[in-house]
């Protein structure tokens, strides 16, 4: 979310850059020159009063926000955080080689599958001891996101943001639209918007990632969180009838998607919502950065993707979450544990958000008094979720999502009747890619 506490949009990285940050095939293959290395210099890494930290927070705002957090930690503990900041994308692309070499004690990373992959490879240190201290600061969904497949904790979440359906309050008021809570109500609303001369669903997939968000929403609403996670992890089949049902539902919505989506960026699609030409837009809350006029921004609101299967309701929220992990071989284990215990406090999150209000706190104990109305709503929706997902490219292998799913979903959008052969192709490629683990 690109909102200041006052509700004014502020510059932030595009969703495209955020997604690229998850890395490509090199992340898993360890390809390329290992540019990342631990902080060096006169043995500082073994100093009990110093903790080294590998950071991907190369953008100015988050970098400054983290500086304030680490300064406060030093004030409280006497321990200096020696930060090793690398370009955001380079960090992700070289992370595998970095973790197998001589990494820093602590490093920035992503929750969910991204974390679980390195935990399973024994490239991260379990932090159950940390969670004994910080567990009460987080909702159950965040706890679930922070565990490896072995049931141990490996991750401390700091910030997050939700995906939802965004709309203009004034447009809904003008036409008397009601918030849809079921699939049938959503389809009926789309039909009505079309009759009223609006584009029901703003959509731009030029960069190939936005469509993955639509798939995620329909899949976990229809088939539930557990099946969605299994599918993303390569453990369920793409030829399963449950997956075909996802595309059947999506096909029902396609007539209401904005035309020309292959040549449109998400920012351009967002502008049709700003201009009141589109009625709704399914996207992450970073869509708010396109609402540069405060009056327009104050008119922006959202609702969770409607229920499809009553067995699952609206209990899952897509909320990409960033935080910290410990590397496999620590120079200062005690200091690193103290740092993670501090980072897992509401106070640390609140301090971070004072400088970077583009996201919300992962802890449900963090104060929300400085939040904009949208931030408060986002925070409540995430905190109230039974389960949280991370977006397809974070919940699955990046080489699979970039080389198979992105072009595959675009093929579906352009030819929805060819879905059977498409799913067979996806399943064949999935087996090959996941067999390389």
VEXDREN-2710 file (C-alpha; in Angstrom, 1 decimal):
% VEXDREN-2710
k/r/px/py/pz
1/UNK/0.0/0.0/0.0
2/UNK/1.4/3.4/-0.9
3/UNK/-0.3/5.5/1.7
4/UNK/0.9/7.9/4.3
5/UNK/-0.7/8.0/7.7
6/UNK/-2.6/11.0/6.5
7/UNK/-4.0/8.9/3.6
8/UNK/-1.9/10.7/1.0
9/UNK/-0.2/8.4/-1.6
10/UNK/3.5/8.3/-1.6
11/UNK/6.0/6.8/-4.1
12/UNK/6.8/3.2/-3.8
13/UNK/8.1/0.3/-5.8
14/UNK/5.8/-1.1/-8.4
15/UNK/4.2/-4.5/-8.0
16/UNK/6.3/-5.5/-10.9
17/UNK/9.5/-4.7/-9.0
18/UNK/8.1/-6.4/-5.9
19/UNK/7.5/-9.6/-8.0
20/UNK/10.8/-9.5/-9.7
21/UNK/12.3/-9.4/-6.2
22/UNK/11.1/-13.0/-5.7
23/UNK/13.8/-14.0/-8.2
24/UNK/14.0/-16.2/-11.2
25/UNK/15.4/-19.7/-12.0
26/UNK/18.8/-18.5/-10.8
27/UNK/17.4/-18.4/-7.2
28/UNK/17.1/-22.1/-7.2
29/UNK/19.9/-23.1/-9.5
30/UNK/22.4/-20.8/-7.9
31/UNK/23.3/-19.6/-11.4
32/UNK/25.5/-16.7/-12.1
33/UNK/28.3/-15.1/-10.1
34/UNK/27.7/-15.1/-6.4
35/UNK/27.7/-11.4/-5.9
36/UNK/26.4/-11.6/-2.4
37/UNK/28.7/-12.2/0.6
38/UNK/28.6/-11.5/4.3
39/UNK/29.7/-8.3/5.8
40/UNK/33.4/-8.2/6.2
41/UNK/36.0/-6.1/8.0
42/UNK/38.3/-6.8/11.0
43/UNK/36.4/-9.8/12.3
44/UNK/33.3/-7.8/13.1
45/UNK/31.1/-10.7/12.3
46/UNK/32.3/-12.6/15.4
47/UNK/31.9/-9.7/17.7
48/UNK/29.3/-10.5/20.4
49/UNK/28.2/-6.8/20.2
50/UNK/27.6/-7.0/16.5
51/UNK/25.0/-8.9/14.4
52/UNK/25.4/-8.9/10.6
53/UNK/22.4/-8.6/8.4
54/UNK/21.9/-9.2/4.7
55/UNK/19.4/-6.7/3.4
56/UNK/17.4/-6.5/0.2
57/UNK/15.9/-3.1/1.3
58/UNK/17.8/-1.1/-1.3
59/UNK/15.0/1.4/-2.0
60/UNK/15.4/4.7/-0.1
61/UNK/12.3/4.6/2.0
62/UNK/12.5/1.1/3.5
63/UNK/16.3/1.5/3.9
64/UNK/15.7/4.6/6.0
65/UNK/12.9/2.9/7.9
66/UNK/15.2/-0.1/8.8
67/UNK/18.0/2.3/9.9
68/UNK/15.7/3.7/12.5
69/UNK/14.7/0.3/13.7
70/UNK/18.3/-1.0/14.0
71/UNK/19.3/2.2/15.8
72/UNK/16.5/1.6/18.4
73/UNK/17.6/-2.0/18.8
74/UNK/21.2/-0.8/19.5
75/UNK/19.9/1.7/22.0
76/UNK/18.0/-1.0/23.9
77/UNK/20.5/-3.9/23.6
78/UNK/23.9/-2.4/23.0
79/UNK/24.2/-4.6/19.9
80/UNK/25.1/-3.0/16.6
81/UNK/23.4/-4.3/13.4
82/UNK/26.0/-4.3/10.6
83/UNK/23.8/-4.1/7.5
84/UNK/24.9/-5.5/4.2
85/UNK/22.5/-3.9/1.7
86/UNK/22.4/-5.2/-1.9
87/UNK/20.2/-4.2/-4.8
88/UNK/16.7/-5.8/-4.2
89/UNK/16.7/-7.9/-7.4
90/UNK/20.4/-8.9/-7.2
91/UNK/19.8/-10.1/-3.6
92/UNK/17.0/-12.4/-4.7
93/UNK/18.7/-13.7/-7.7
94/UNK/21.9/-14.6/-5.8
95/UNK/20.3/-15.7/-2.5
96/UNK/21.0/-19.5/-3.1
97/UNK/24.7/-19.0/-3.6
98/UNK/24.8/-16.5/-0.7
99/UNK/23.2/-18.8/1.8
100/UNK/25.4/-21.7/0.8
101/UNK/28.5/-19.6/1.3
102/UNK/29.3/-17.5/4.3
103/UNK/26.1/-15.5/4.8
104/UNK/25.3/-12.8/7.3
105/UNK/23.7/-13.9/10.6
106/UNK/20.2/-12.5/9.7
107/UNK/18.7/-11.8/6.3
108/UNK/15.6/-10.3/4.8
109/UNK/13.2/-12.7/3.1
110/UNK/9.6/-13.7/2.4
111/UNK/7.1/-15.8/4.3
112/UNK/5.5/-19.1/3.2
113/UNK/7.0/-21.3/0.4
114/UNK/10.0/-19.0/-0.1
115/UNK/11.0/-19.5/3.5
116/UNK/10.1/-23.2/3.5
117/UNK/12.3/-23.9/0.5
118/UNK/15.5/-22.8/2.3
119/UNK/14.5/-24.3/5.6
120/UNK/14.1/-27.7/3.9
121/UNK/17.5/-27.3/2.3
122/UNK/19.0/-26.7/5.8
123/UNK/20.2/-23.3/4.8
124/UNK/18.3/-21.6/7.7
125/UNK/18.3/-21.9/11.5
126/UNK/15.1/-22.8/13.4
127/UNK/13.9/-20.1/15.7
128/UNK/11.4/-21.8/18.0
129/UNK/13.1/-20.1/20.9
130/UNK/12.3/-16.7/19.4
131/UNK/8.7/-17.6/18.9
132/UNK/8.4/-18.6/22.5
133/UNK/8.9/-14.9/23.2
134/UNK/7.0/-13.3/20.4
135/UNK/4.2/-15.8/19.7
136/UNK/1.6/-13.7/21.5
137/UNK/2.2/-10.8/19.1
138/UNK/0.9/-12.5/16.0
139/UNK/-2.4/-14.0/14.8
140/UNK/-2.5/-17.8/14.0
141/UNK/-2.4/-17.1/10.2
142/UNK/1.0/-15.3/10.6
143/UNK/2.3/-18.2/12.8
144/UNK/1.3/-20.7/10.1
145/UNK/3.2/-18.6/7.5
146/UNK/6.3/-18.6/9.6
147/UNK/6.7/-22.4/9.9
148/UNK/8.8/-24.8/7.8
149/UNK/7.4/-28.1/6.6
150/UNK/9.0/-29.7/9.7
151/UNK/6.7/-27.7/11.9
152/UNK/9.5/-25.5/13.3
153/UNK/9.6/-21.7/13.1
154/UNK/12.1/-20.1/10.7
155/UNK/10.7/-16.6/10.0
156/UNK/9.7/-13.4/11.8
157/UNK/7.2/-11.4/9.8
158/UNK/7.3/-7.6/9.9
159/UNK/5.1/-6.1/7.2
160/UNK/2.3/-7.2/4.8
161/UNK/-0.5/-5.9/2.5
162/UNK/-3.7/-7.5/1.1
163/UNK/-5.1/-8.3/-2.3
164/UNK/-8.8/-7.4/-2.6
165/UNK/-11.4/-6.0/-5.0
166/UNK/-11.1/-2.2/-5.1
167/UNK/-13.8/0.3/-6.0
168/UNK/-14.9/3.9/-5.8
169/UNK/-17.5/4.5/-3.0
170/UNK/-19.1/7.3/-5.0
171/UNK/-19.7/5.0/-8.0
172/UNK/-21.4/2.4/-5.9
173/UNK/-23.5/5.1/-4.2
174/UNK/-24.5/6.7/-7.6
175/UNK/-25.7/3.4/-9.0
176/UNK/-27.0/1.8/-5.9
177/UNK/-24.6/-1.1/-6.1
178/UNK/-24.2/-3.4/-3.1
179/UNK/-21.0/-5.2/-2.1
180/UNK/-21.1/-8.8/-3.5
181/UNK/-20.4/-11.5/-0.9
182/UNK/-21.1/-14.5/-3.2
183/UNK/-19.9/-15.5/-6.7
184/UNK/-23.4/-15.2/-8.1
185/UNK/-23.7/-11.7/-6.7
186/UNK/-20.3/-10.7/-8.2
187/UNK/-21.4/-12.0/-11.6
188/UNK/-24.7/-10.2/-11.4
189/UNK/-22.9/-7.0/-10.4
190/UNK/-20.6/-7.3/-13.3
191/UNK/-23.6/-7.6/-15.7
192/UNK/-25.3/-4.6/-14.2
193/UNK/-22.1/-2.5/-14.4
194/UNK/-21.8/-3.4/-18.1
195/UNK/-25.4/-2.3/-18.7
196/UNK/-24.6/1.0/-16.9
197/UNK/-21.7/1.7/-19.3
198/UNK/-18.9/0.8/-17.0
199/UNK/-16.0/-1.6/-17.4
200/UNK/-16.9/-4.1/-14.7
201/UNK/-13.4/-5.3/-14.0
202/UNK/-10.3/-3.1/-14.7
203/UNK/-7.5/-5.4/-15.9
204/UNK/-4.0/-5.1/-17.3
205/UNK/-1.7/-8.1/-17.8
206/UNK/1.1/-6.7/-20.0
207/UNK/3.7/-7.7/-17.4
208/UNK/2.1/-11.2/-17.0
209/UNK/1.8/-11.3/-13.2
210/UNK/-1.6/-9.7/-12.4
211/UNK/-3.5/-12.7/-13.8
212/UNK/-1.8/-14.9/-11.2
213/UNK/-3.7/-12.9/-8.5
214/UNK/-7.1/-13.7/-10.1
215/UNK/-6.2/-17.4/-10.3
216/UNK/-5.2/-17.5/-6.6
217/UNK/-8.4/-15.8/-5.4
218/UNK/-10.7/-18.2/-7.4
219/UNK/-8.7/-21.3/-6.4
220/UNK/-8.6/-20.8/-2.7
221/UNK/-12.2/-19.6/-2.6
222/UNK/-13.3/-22.7/-4.6
223/UNK/-11.0/-25.4/-3.4
224/UNK/-9.7/-24.1/0.0
225/UNK/-6.3/-23.0/1.4
226/UNK/-4.9/-26.5/1.7
227/UNK/-5.5/-27.5/-1.9
228/UNK/-4.1/-24.2/-3.1
229/UNK/-0.9/-24.6/-1.1
230/UNK/-0.5/-28.2/-2.4
231/UNK/-1.0/-27.1/-6.0
232/UNK/1.5/-24.2/-5.6
233/UNK/4.1/-26.6/-4.0
234/UNK/3.8/-29.0/-7.0
235/UNK/2.1/-31.7/-4.9
236/UNK/-1.3/-31.6/-6.5
237/UNK/-2.1/-32.1/-10.2
238/UNK/-2.9/-29.3/-12.6
239/UNK/-5.2/-31.7/-14.4
240/UNK/-7.3/-32.3/-11.3
241/UNK/-11.0/-31.5/-11.9
242/UNK/-10.7/-28.9/-9.1
243/UNK/-8.3/-26.9/-11.2
244/UNK/-10.5/-27.2/-14.3
245/UNK/-13.3/-25.8/-12.1
246/UNK/-11.2/-22.7/-11.3
247/UNK/-10.9/-21.9/-15.0
248/UNK/-14.5/-22.6/-15.6
249/UNK/-15.4/-20.0/-13.0
250/UNK/-12.8/-17.6/-14.5
251/UNK/-14.3/-18.0/-17.9
252/UNK/-17.6/-16.8/-16.5
253/UNK/-15.9/-13.5/-15.5
254/UNK/-13.9/-13.0/-18.7
255/UNK/-16.6/-11.1/-20.6
256/UNK/-16.5/-8.5/-17.9
257/UNK/-12.7/-8.0/-18.0
258/UNK/-11.3/-4.9/-19.6
259/UNK/-10.5/-5.4/-23.3
260/UNK/-6.9/-5.0/-24.5
261/UNK/-5.4/-6.3/-21.3
262/UNK/-2.3/-7.7/-23.1
263/UNK/-1.1/-4.2/-23.9
264/UNK/-2.0/-2.6/-20.6
265/UNK/0.0/-2.3/-17.4
266/UNK/-1.6/-2.5/-14.0
267/UNK/-1.0/1.3/-13.6
268/UNK/-2.9/2.0/-16.8
269/UNK/-5.7/-0.3/-15.6
270/UNK/-5.8/1.5/-12.3
271/UNK/-6.3/4.8/-14.0
272/UNK/-9.7/3.6/-15.4
273/UNK/-10.8/3.1/-11.8
274/UNK/-9.5/6.6/-10.9
275/UNK/-11.4/8.0/-13.8
276/UNK/-14.6/6.1/-12.8
277/UNK/-14.6/4.3/-16.1
278/UNK/-14.2/0.9/-14.4
279/UNK/-16.3/-0.3/-11.5
280/UNK/-13.9/-2.7/-9.8
281/UNK/-10.3/-3.8/-9.8
282/UNK/-8.8/-6.9/-8.2
283/UNK/-5.3/-6.1/-7.2
284/UNK/-3.0/-5.5/-4.2
285/UNK/-3.6/-2.5/-2.0
286/UNK/-0.6/-0.8/-3.8
287/UNK/-3.3/0.3/-6.3
288/UNK/-3.8/3.3/-4.0
289/UNK/-0.5/4.8/-5.2
290/UNK/-2.3/5.7/-8.5
291/UNK/-4.8/7.8/-6.6
292/UNK/-2.7/11.0/-6.4
293/UNK/-5.6/13.3/-5.6
294/UNK/-6.6/13.1/-1.9
295/UNK/-10.3/13.4/-2.8
296/UNK/-10.1/10.4/-5.1
297/UNK/-8.0/8.5/-2.6
298/UNK/-10.6/9.1/0.2
299/UNK/-13.2/7.7/-2.2
300/UNK/-11.3/4.4/-2.6
301/UNK/-12.4/1.3/-0.8
302/UNK/-12.2/-2.5/-1.1
303/UNK/-13.9/-5.7/-0.2
304/UNK/-12.6/-9.3/0.0
305/UNK/-13.1/-11.6/-3.0
306/UNK/-16.6/-13.1/-2.6
307/UNK/-17.4/-16.6/-1.4
308/UNK/-17.6/-19.4/-3.9
309/UNK/-17.7/-22.5/-1.8
310/UNK/-19.4/-22.2/1.6
311/UNK/-17.0/-24.7/3.1
312/UNK/-14.3/-22.1/2.8
313/UNK/-16.2/-18.8/2.8
314/UNK/-13.8/-15.9/2.7
315/UNK/-11.4/-17.3/5.3
316/UNK/-8.2/-16.9/3.1
317/UNK/-6.5/-13.6/2.4
318/UNK/-3.7/-13.1/-0.1
319/UNK/-1.2/-11.0/1.9
320/UNK/2.4/-11.0/0.7
321/UNK/4.5/-10.8/3.9
322/UNK/8.2/-9.7/4.4
323/UNK/10.4/-10.4/7.4
324/UNK/13.6/-12.0/8.6
325/UNK/15.4/-15.4/8.9
326/UNK/18.6/-16.7/10.5
327/UNK/21.2/-18.2/8.2
328/UNK/22.6/-21.8/8.7
329/UNK/25.9/-20.9/10.5
330/UNK/25.7/-17.9/12.8
331/UNK/28.7/-15.9/14.0
332/UNK/26.6/-14.4/16.8
333/UNK/23.7/-16.7/17.6
334/UNK/22.8/-15.0/20.8
335/UNK/22.8/-11.5/19.3
336/UNK/20.8/-12.6/16.3
337/UNK/18.2/-14.2/18.5
338/UNK/17.9/-11.0/20.4
339/UNK/17.5/-9.0/17.2
340/UNK/14.7/-11.3/16.0
341/UNK/13.0/-11.1/19.4
342/UNK/13.0/-7.3/19.0
343/UNK/11.9/-7.3/15.4
344/UNK/8.9/-9.5/16.5
345/UNK/7.5/-6.8/18.7
346/UNK/4.7/-4.4/17.9
347/UNK/7.1/-1.5/18.8
348/UNK/9.6/-2.4/16.1
349/UNK/6.8/-2.6/13.5
350/UNK/5.3/0.7/14.6
351/UNK/8.7/2.4/14.4
352/UNK/9.3/1.0/10.8
353/UNK/5.9/2.2/9.7
354/UNK/6.6/5.7/10.8
355/UNK/9.0/6.0/7.9
356/UNK/7.4/3.5/5.5
357/UNK/3.6/3.7/5.6
358/UNK/3.3/1.9/2.3
359/UNK/2.5/-1.4/4.1
360/UNK/0.8/-2.5/7.4
361/UNK/2.1/-4.3/10.4
362/UNK/2.2/-8.1/10.5
363/UNK/1.5/-8.1/14.2
364/UNK/-2.1/-7.8/15.3
365/UNK/-0.9/-6.0/18.5
366/UNK/0.6/-3.1/16.6
367/UNK/-1.1/0.3/17.1
368/UNK/-3.2/1.4/14.2
369/UNK/-3.9/5.0/15.3
370/UNK/-1.6/6.5/12.6
371/UNK/-3.1/4.4/9.8
372/UNK/-5.3/5.8/7.1
373/UNK/-8.8/4.3/6.8
374/UNK/-7.6/1.9/4.0
375/UNK/-4.6/0.8/6.1
376/UNK/-6.9/0.1/9.1
377/UNK/-9.2/-1.9/6.9
378/UNK/-6.3/-3.8/5.4
379/UNK/-4.8/-4.5/8.8
380/UNK/-8.2/-5.8/10.1
381/UNK/-8.8/-8.0/7.1
382/UNK/-5.3/-9.6/7.4
383/UNK/-5.5/-10.0/11.1
384/UNK/-8.9/-11.7/10.9
385/UNK/-8.0/-14.2/8.2
386/UNK/-7.9/-17.9/9.0
387/UNK/-5.2/-18.5/6.4
388/UNK/-2.8/-16.2/4.5
389/UNK/-1.3/-16.9/1.0
390/UNK/1.6/-15.0/-0.5
391/UNK/0.8/-14.7/-4.2
392/UNK/1.6/-17.4/-6.7
393/UNK/5.2/-16.4/-7.4
394/UNK/6.0/-16.5/-3.7
395/UNK/3.9/-19.6/-2.9
396/UNK/5.6/-21.7/-5.7
397/UNK/8.9/-22.0/-7.4
398/UNK/9.9/-18.8/-9.3
399/UNK/11.1/-20.7/-12.3
400/UNK/7.8/-22.5/-12.6
401/UNK/5.7/-19.4/-12.2
402/UNK/7.8/-17.3/-14.6
403/UNK/8.4/-19.8/-17.4
404/UNK/5.1/-21.8/-17.2
405/UNK/2.3/-20.1/-15.3
406/UNK/2.7/-16.5/-16.6
407/UNK/2.6/-17.5/-20.3
408/UNK/0.1/-20.2/-19.5
409/UNK/-2.4/-17.9/-17.9
410/UNK/-2.1/-15.5/-20.8
411/UNK/-2.8/-18.3/-23.2
412/UNK/-6.0/-19.1/-21.3
413/UNK/-7.1/-15.4/-21.3
414/UNK/-6.7/-15.3/-25.0
415/UNK/-8.2/-18.8/-25.7
416/UNK/-10.3/-20.0/-22.7
417/UNK/-11.7/-22.9/-24.7
418/UNK/-8.2/-24.5/-24.9
419/UNK/-7.9/-25.0/-21.2
420/UNK/-7.7/-28.8/-21.2
421/UNK/-4.6/-29.1/-23.3
422/UNK/-3.2/-26.1/-21.5
423/UNK/-3.5/-27.8/-18.1
424/UNK/-2.0/-31.0/-19.4
425/UNK/1.0/-29.0/-20.7
426/UNK/1.3/-27.2/-17.3
427/UNK/1.3/-30.5/-15.5
428/UNK/4.0/-32.0/-17.7
429/UNK/6.3/-28.9/-17.2
430/UNK/5.5/-28.9/-13.5
431/UNK/6.7/-32.5/-13.1
432/UNK/10.0/-31.7/-14.9
433/UNK/10.7/-28.5/-12.9
434/UNK/9.8/-29.8/-9.4
435/UNK/11.7/-33.0/-10.0
436/UNK/14.9/-30.9/-10.0
437/UNK/14.5/-30.1/-6.3
END
